[in-house]
């Protein structure tokens, strides 16, 4: 018993030193190391897909501290362009890490916040490794950026999302860490096949001659006479996302965050979240196994969730009902209609 307890705490000095010594130039390395190992596990056979408990939360915490510790000695060959909000949130991460390292019980505070949240997010997004990776990354960085006070604001959330999106975009261009090269080649081939598969599905379901992505790489479609978007995420494993803009021009507030969290407790196989002044409703499915029925189901779940929650969100928090405005008079939430493509 004594040896186990002593071994369990032997990592703490190294973790504290890594937090204390984290510099601004280390943060991009930390971000991609954390994201890479987190996604690598989420998409692996080691992810059970259900029954998450303390050992899985401990794994997430270990990945977090390992990334912080190794960030000083690793520099990725490429880093995404830095926007002002990315620089600002990275400065907050450094300041928060230093603050937590200096505070009595700072290390325990990180664990106390990240560990239970990890189990919640893993369970809530069970079977959806892309969503698990996204939310574990966001919450863990938010804990660091918030420091000992736990302050959360819109700029911090936007900055973390911007950094994640920047890395995701770089990965979509083919960037991988050196030890992932062979796997990435296989993944890219798989992603290309999934993209072709999705385009074929869109063409079959909508009757268009050739599915065309927009400038953002998304495929706009009409389902039950309303506007949706389909995206293939070329990450560690191809994921197909179907989403709608439920509310546009909506400001982030603590009240909105609480309501979105509450809504998510009632949703299955889809989620709603705020990003860039919009509330999106999104469903996703692993690309290689996506069938026509799965495609229909994703679109249906997004439609039902958007119809249920969007109007109330706009009434209470402001914003424009973008999804509602995209509807035509033929829109019928319960009708078994053919998907239409824009």
TIFIFI-763960 format. One record per residue (C-alpha): residue number from 1; x, z, y. Coordinates in steps of 0.25 Angstrom, whole numbers, plus 5000, padded with zeros to 4 digits. Each point is the difference from the previous one (the first is absolute). Example, Ala and Ser with C-alpha at 12.3 -4.5 7.8 and 13.67 -1.06 7.14 Angstrom:
BEGIN
R   gumi   east     up   north
R      1   5049   5031    4982
R      2   5006   4998    5014
END
This chain:
BEGIN
R   gumi   east     up   north
R      1   5000   5000    5000
R      2   5011   5004    5010
R      3   5008   4987    4997
R      4   4987   4992    5003
R      5   4997   5007    5013
R      6   5015   4998    5004
R      7   5000   4985    4997
R      8   4987   4998    5007
R      9   5005   5005    5013
R     10   5014   4993    4999
R     11   4995   4988    5007
R     12   4996   5007    5012
R     13   5013   5001    5008
R     14   5002   4985    4998
R     15   4986   4997    5005
R     16   5002   5009    5012
R     17   5013   4993    5003
R     18   4994   4986    4999
R     19   4988   5004    5009
R     20   5010   5006    5010
R     21   5009   4988    5000
R     22   4990   4989    5000
R     23   5003   4991    5012
R     24   4992   4989    5007
R     25   5009   4989    4993
R     26   4997   5006    4987
R     27   4985   4999    5001
R     28   4998   4985    4996
R     29   5008   5003    4987
R     30   4992   5012    4997
R     31   4987   4992    5002
R     32   5004   4989    4990
R     33   5006   5010    4990
R     34   4988   5008    5000
R     35   4990   4988    5000
R     36   5008   4993    4989
R     37   5001   5012    4990
R     38   4985   5004    5003
R     39   4995   4986    4997
R     40   5009   4998    4989
R     41   4994   5013    4993
R     42   4986   4997    5004
R     43   5000   4986    4994
R     44   5007   5004    4987
R     45   4995   5005    4987
R     46   5004   5014    5004
R     47   4988   5000    5009
R     48   4989   5006    4991
R     49   4989   4995    5009
R     50   4992   5013    4998
R     51   5002   5015    4998
R     52   5010   5002    5011
R     53   5005   5014    5002
R     54   5012   5008    5005
R     55   5010   4992    4992
R     56   4996   4988    5008
R     57   5000   5007    5013
R     58   5014   5005    4997
R     59   5004   4986    4997
R     60   4996   4995    5014
R     61   5007   5012    5007
R     62   5012   4997    4992
R     63   5000   4985    5004
R     64   4998   5004    5014
R     65   5012   5009    5001
R     66   5009   4991    4992
R     67   4997   4989    5010
R     68   5003   5009    5011
R     69   5013   5004    4994
R     70   5005   4986    4996
R     71   4996   4994    5013
R     72   5014   5004    5006
R     73   5008   4992    4990
R     74   4991   4987    4998
R     75   4997   4989    5010
R     76   4991   4989    4996
R     77   5005   4986    5002
R     78   4988   4997    5009
R     79   4990   5008    5008
R     80   4988   4996    5007
R     81   4999   4998    5015
R     82   4997   5013    5008
R     83   4989   5001    5009
R     84   4998   5011    5010
R     85   4990   5008    4992
R     86   5010   4999    4988
R     87   5011   5005    5008
R     88   4992   5011    5005
R     89   4995   5005    4987
R     90   5014   5000    4994
R     91   5004   5009    5011
R     92   4989   5009    4996
R     93   5004   5000    4986
R     94   5014   5004    5003
R     95   4996   5011    5010
R     96   4990   5005    4990
R     97   5010   5000    4989
R     98   5010   5008    5008
R     99   4989   5010    5005
R    100   4996   5002    4985
R    101   5014   5002    4995
R    102   5002   5010    5011
R    103   4987   5008    4998
R    104   4999   5011    4990
R    105   4992   4995    4989
R    106   5000   4986    5005
R    107   5004   4994    4986
R    108   4988   5007    4994
R    109   4991   4995    5011
R    110   5003   4986    4996
R    111   4998   5003    4986
R    112   4987   5007    5003
R    113   4994   4989    5008
R    114   5005   4988    4992
R    115   4998   5005    4985
R    116   4985   5003    5001
R    117   4997   4987    5008
R    118   5008   4992    4990
R    119   4991   5004    4989
R    120   4987   4998    5008
R    121   5005   4986    5004
R    122   5005   4996    4986
R    123   4986   5004    4994
R    124   4992   4994    5011
R    125   5007   4987    4999
R    126   5002   5001    4985
R    127   5002   4986    4994
R    128   5004   4994    5013
R    129   5015   5001    5001
R    130   5001   4993    5013
R    131   4990   5009    5007
R    132   5008   5012    4994
R    133   5013   4995    5005
R    134   4994   4998    5014
R    135   4994   5013    5002
R    136   5011   5009    4993
R    137   5010   4993    5010
R    138   4991   5002    5012
R    139   4997   5014    4997
R    140   5014   5004    4997
R    141   5006   4994    5012
R    142   4989   5006    5008
R    143   5004   5014    4995
R    144   5014   4998    5005
R    145   4997   4994    5013
R    146   4990   5011    5003
R    147   5011   5011    4999
R    148   4997   5015    4999
R    149   4988   4999    5009
R    150   4993   4989    4992
R    151   4996   4992    5012
R    152   4993   4987    4997
R    153   4996   4989    5010
R    154   4996   4986    5000
R    155   5014   4995    5004
R    156   5007   5007    4988
R    157   4990   4994    4991
R    158   5001   4986    5006
R    159   5015   5001    4999
R    160   5000   5003    4986
R    161   4991   4989    4996
R    162   5008   4990    5009
R    163   5013   5004    4992
R    164   4993   4999    4987
R    165   4994   4986    5004
R    166   5014   4995    5005
R    167   5006   5004    4986
R    168   4989   4994    4993
R    169   5002   4987    5008
R    170   5014   5000    4997
R    171   4998   5001    4985
R    172   4990   4989    5001
R    173   5011   4991    5005
R    174   5008   5003    4987
R    175   5008   5012    5005
R    176   5004   5010    4988
R    177   5010   5011    4999
R    178   5012   4996    4991
R    179   4996   5007    4988
R    180   4986   4993    5000
R    181   5005   4986    5001
R    182   4997   4995    4986
R    183   4986   5007    5000
R    184   4997   4995    5014
R    185   5002   4985    4995
R    186   4990   5003    4988
R    187   4991   5007    5010
R    188   5000   4988    5010
R    189   4997   4990    4989
R    190   4989   5009    4996
R    191   4995   5001    5015
R    192   5000   4985    5001
R    193   4992   4998    4988
R    194   4990   5011    5005
R    195   4999   4993    5013
R    196   4997   4987    4993
R    197   4990   5007    4991
R    198   4993   5006    5012
R    199   4999   4987    5007
R    200   4994   4994    4988
R    201   4990   5011    4999
R    202   4996   4998    5015
R    203   4998   4985    4998
R    204   4992   5002    4987
R    205   4991   5010    5007
R    206   4998   4993    5013
R    207   5001   4986    4997
R    208   5010   4996    5010
R    209   5011   4990    4997
R    210   5012   5008    5003
R    211   5001   5015    5004
R    212   5008   5002    5012
R    213   5007   5012    5005
R    214   4999   5004    5015
R    215   5012   5003    5009
R    216   5001   5014    4995
R    217   5000   4995    4985
R    218   4986   5005    4998
R    219   4988   4991    4994
R    220   4988   5002    5008
R    221   4987   4999    4991
R    222   4985   5001    5002
R    223   4993   5009    4990
R    224   4985   5002    5001
R    225   5001   4993    5014
R    226   5010   5010    5006
R    227   5015   4999    5003
R    228   5011   5006    4991
R    229   5015   4998    4997
R    230   5008   4998    4988
R    231   5015   5003    4999
R    232   5010   5000    4989
R    233   5011   5011    5003
R    234   5013   4995    4995
R    235   5006   5014    4997
R    236   5006   5006    4988
R    237   4988   4995    4992
R    238   4990   4990    5006
R    239   4987   5006    5004
R    240   4988   4993    5006
R    241   4993   5007    5011
R    242   4986   4996    5005
R    243   4996   5006    5013
R    244   4991   5000    5012
R    245   5001   5004    5015
R    246   4989   5010    5000
R    247   5002   5005    5015
R    248   5009   4993    5010
R    249   5006   5006    5013
R    250   4998   5015    4996
R    251   5009   5011    5004
R    252   5007   5009    4991
R    253   4996   5015    5001
R    254   5001   5012    4991
R    255   4985   4999    4999
R    256   5000   4986    4995
R    257   5012   5004    4990
R    258   4991   5011    4994
R    259   4988   4991    4999
R    260   5008   4989    4993
R    261   5006   5010    4990
R    262   4986   5005    4997
R    263   4995   4986    4998
R    264   5012   4997    4990
R    265   4995   5012    4992
R    266   4988   4992    4997
R    267   5006   4987    4997
R    268   5005   4995    4987
R    269   5010   4988    4998
R    270   5000   4998    5015
R    271   5004   5007    5013
R    272   4998   5000    5015
R    273   5011   5003    5010
R    274   5004   4998    5014
R    275   5011   4991    5004
R    276   5004   4992    5013
R    277   4986   5004    5007
R    278   4992   4995    4988
R    279   4993   5007    4989
R    280   5002   4992    4987
R    281   4993   5001    4987
R    282   5008   4996    4988
R    283   5000   4998    4985
R    284   5011   4996    4992
R    285   5004   4995    4986
R    286   5013   4998    4992
R    287   5002   4985    5002
R    288   5004   4995    4986
R    289   4987   5005    4993
R    290   4990   4996    5011
R    291   4988   4993    4995
R    292   4989   4993    5007
R    293   4991   5012    4997
R    294   5010   5009    5006
R    295   5001   4992    5012
R    296   4985   5001    5002
R    297   5000   5015    4997
R    298   5011   5002    5011
R    299   4992   4992    5010
R    300   4987   5007    4997
R    301   5006   5014    5001
R    302   5006   4997    5014
R    303   4986   4994    5004
R    304   4993   5012    4996
R    305   5010   5010    5006
R    306   5000   4993    5013
R    307   4985   4999    5001
R    308   4999   5014    4997
R    309   5010   5006    5009
R    310   5003   4991    5012
R    311   4988   5001    5009
R    312   5001   5015    5000
R    313   5015   5000    5003
R    314   4998   4991    5012
R    315   4989   5009    5005
R    316   5008   5012    4999
R    317   5014   4995    5004
R    318   4997   4987    5008
R    319   5005   4986    4996
R    320   4995   4987    4997
R    321   4992   4997    4987
R    322   5009   4988    4996
R    323   4994   4999    4986
R    324   4986   5000    5004
R    325   5003   4990    5011
R    326   5005   4991    4989
R    327   4987   5000    4993
R    328   4991   4988    5000
R    329   4985   5001    4998
R    330   5001   4997    4985
R    331   5008   5013    4998
R    332   4993   5008    4988
R    333   5008   5012    4996
R    334   4993   5001    4986
R    335   4998   4985    4997
R    336   5009   4994    4989
R    337   5005   4988    5009
R    338   5012   4991    4999
R    339   5012   5003    5008
R    340   5003   4991    5012
R    341   5014   4997    5005
R    342   5004   4998    5015
END
